[in-house]
Amino acid sequence: MSQAIRPPPRAVVWHRRPWFEALQFLLLFGLLTAFAVHGAQSMGYQWKWDKVPRYLYRVVDGELIWGPLTKGMFVTLDITWKAGLLALAIGLFTALLRLSRSVIGPRLAWLYVELIRNTPILVQMLIIYFIIAAILGIPREWAGVLCLAFYEGAFVAEIIRGGIHAVRKGQREAGLSLGFSNLDLYRDIILPQAVPLMLPPLGGVLVNLVKHSAIVSVIAVYDLTTQARTVISDTFMAFEIWLTTAAMYLVVTISLSLVVAWLERRYRRP
């Protein structure tokens, strides 16, 4: 028996090679840096990069003391993981409610998703903090967590609903024919197949959650953005502090993207 002839591997064009993509990134970064330097020089700005590390950390008598920017990053990460877990729970509940056979449930879930996705997050933050949190006595940090969780939860709900719909209908019918309850059906058959499809967009939601967490600065939660504004008002080092703050956000978001990419590769292995 003759062996099947395999087609030759497709050649990768030069402008899609990793070295060219890296070169593009370095060129873009260099242009942005040159633009920032030129803008600062045209304003007569004096760079003070040597003073930035003290706002990240200090060592006093052999003891490590975190600076305000690092403390703000800790608050941002704390808000992010709390809001992320709540957003996943809210999104899963909303997606299952929207897929249920109830008369009122799907309509309530649709109303929540459309209301949250079509109103600004700043307005939602102010409503939750000045009205809901004031009535219920919720601390300002948890008011920010709840606002972020409900906001991102609306997007998570649509991602989960889309992932569940992507599972073939025959899988559901096979599970029901074997006597699976709805809970066992989703837990053992549908969700394990839908999770790999959900990971890339869920990773995007998590990255957006880190960036959107800066909104808590409007209610005086001392996250990274609030601490950066405080440092700038005390030192007038606007360029250095904002560029450092952007780099800190970038490190966190890129790290999350790499973790999500690793999870996606792992769950897609045969």
WOFEN-V613197 format. One record per residue. N is the residue number from 1. SS is DSSP state (~ for helix, > for strand, _ for the rest). Layout:
# WOFEN-V613197
N	SS
N	SS
This chain:
# WOFEN-V613197
1	_
2	_
3	_
4	_
5	_
6	_
7	_
8	_
9	_
10	_
11	_
12	_
13	_
14	~
15	~
16	~
17	_
18	~
19	~
20	~
21	~
22	~
23	~
24	~
25	~
26	~
27	~
28	~
29	~
30	~
31	~
32	~
33	~
34	~
35	~
36	~
37	~
38	~
39	~
40	~
41	~
42	~
43	_
44	_
45	_
46	_
47	_
48	_
49	~
50	~
51	~
52	_
53	~
54	~
55	~
56	_
57	>
58	>
59	>
60	>
61	_
62	_
63	>
64	>
65	>
66	>
67	_
68	~
69	~
70	~
71	~
72	~
73	~
74	~
75	~
76	~
77	~
78	~
79	~
80	~
81	~
82	~
83	~
84	~
85	~
86	~
87	~
88	~
89	~
90	~
91	~
92	~
93	~
94	~
95	~
96	~
97	~
98	~
99	~
100	_
101	_
102	_
103	_
104	_
105	~
106	~
107	~
108	~
109	~
110	~
111	~
112	~
113	~
114	~
115	~
116	~
117	~
118	_
119	_
120	_
121	~
122	~
123	~
124	~
125	~
126	~
127	~
128	~
129	~
130	~
131	~
132	~
133	~
134	~
135	~
136	~
137	_
138	_
139	_
140	~
141	~
142	~
143	~
144	~
145	~
146	~
147	~
148	~
149	~
150	~
151	~
152	~
153	~
154	~
155	~
156	~
157	~
158	~
159	~
160	~
161	~
162	~
163	~
164	~
165	~
166	~
167	_
168	_
169	~
170	~
171	~
172	~
173	~
174	~
175	~
176	~
177	~
178	_
179	_
180	_
181	_
182	~
183	~
184	~
185	~
186	~
187	~
188	~
189	~
190	~
191	~
192	~
193	~
194	~
195	~
196	~
197	~
198	~
199	~
200	~
201	~
202	~
203	~
204	~
205	~
206	~
207	~
208	~
209	~
210	~
211	~
212	~
213	~
214	~
215	~
216	~
217	~
218	~
219	~
220	_
221	_
222	_
223	_
224	~
225	~
226	~
227	~
228	~
229	~
230	~
231	~
232	~
233	~
234	~
235	~
236	_
237	_
238	~
239	~
240	~
241	~
242	~
243	~
244	~
245	~
246	~
247	~
248	~
249	~
250	~
251	~
252	~
253	~
254	~
255	~
256	~
257	~
258	~
259	~
260	~
261	~
262	~
263	~
264	~
265	~
266	~
267	~
268	_
269	_
270	_
